[in-house]
Amino acid sequence: MSQPPPHCCLNCGSAPANDIRLAEESTQMIHLSASKVFGDSQMPLSAHDVTFLGATERVRVEAVTVAFVTAGATRLRHAGGVADISHGHIVTIPENAWCSSVPHGHVSTVFLHIQRDFLAQQIRWIPRTHPLRRGLEFMHPEDRDPRFLRITATTMDVLRPKLLELTSMTALRDRSLRVLRTAAEIFEDLERYAEHPRNEPRAKASRSGPVRSEVAAALRLLHSDLRRPWSVSDLARAVSLSESQLRRLFRRTVGVGPASFLRSARLESMAALLARGDVTVAEAARASGWASPSAASRAFTQRFGVSPRTFSGARTQP
């Protein structure tokens, strides 16, 4: 996971559970300058993948921000009010518009920061039917309210591998055209795979084709029955594909194989259960499909950067 700049927008740092009310009501403002967002890369965009467990202060960023919620949920507070967002939401935040949030347990988000002048030059290449076009073309300095787009969890799962690839490029300070090409591919994939997104009233839905039906069906099956001891052959039979076809289509569409995707989905489920505070680590692991609680704990620590016991304790302390 790439490291975000200090206090990256939406979820900036972590507060223990008993500090959530104080953090939510805080009026302290943190300014994230362009130099902190983009560093010395001389690239007009940067991306950061972050997972947060606690509340944040108000933050304003000297860049237009597109936030992709890849897992979990949070309450987002901004100048115009409050909104509950979760896995599948994409939020466009104007330059220097403040926001803060309180995760509902945890939230994982990829933040794509774009220089406003660069966006103004490039937006003409984004089709008017693109799901994000209406949200981005109103990103003027006087704007203060974010705009919301909701896509399906399946579509977000398809976008996530390239989003993470872009965060890796940012971490490695990649200055090649590959950065811009990957960002363009993310926008193209969003238009191609969006399945009837629920926009705010003035935004338009994409009319592009959906994710291939067999892959979408496989993703739904895995999400709906995480406790089942899935094998590639079982999943392939369930969606009427050969094992080789399933692996090929999964990697082409989602960016990882079925086993890697299932592992990630089980970890997200485990985090959501632990966030409730009424289950043990072993119970959360078993309910999420892990045969070995110790293996689940190691994978959880690797994914979220804290042990599941620490994660659970942070959510339940008085």
Secondary structure, DSSP 8 states (H G I E B T S, - for coil): -----TT-SSS-S---GGGHHHHHH---EEEE-HHHHHTTS--SEEEEEEEE-S---EEEESSEEEEEEEEEEEEEEETTEEEEEETTEEEEE-TT--EEEEEEEEEEEEEEEE-HHHHHHHGGGS-TTSTTHHHHTT--TT--S-EEEE--HHHHHHHHHHHHHHHHHHHTT--SHHHHHHHHHHHHHHHHH--S-EE-TTS----S--S-HHHHHHHHHHHHTTTS---HHHHHHHTT--HHHHHHHHHHHTSS-HHHHHHHHHHHHHHHHHHHSSS-HHHHHHHTT-S-HHHHHHHHHHHHSS-HHHHHHHHH--
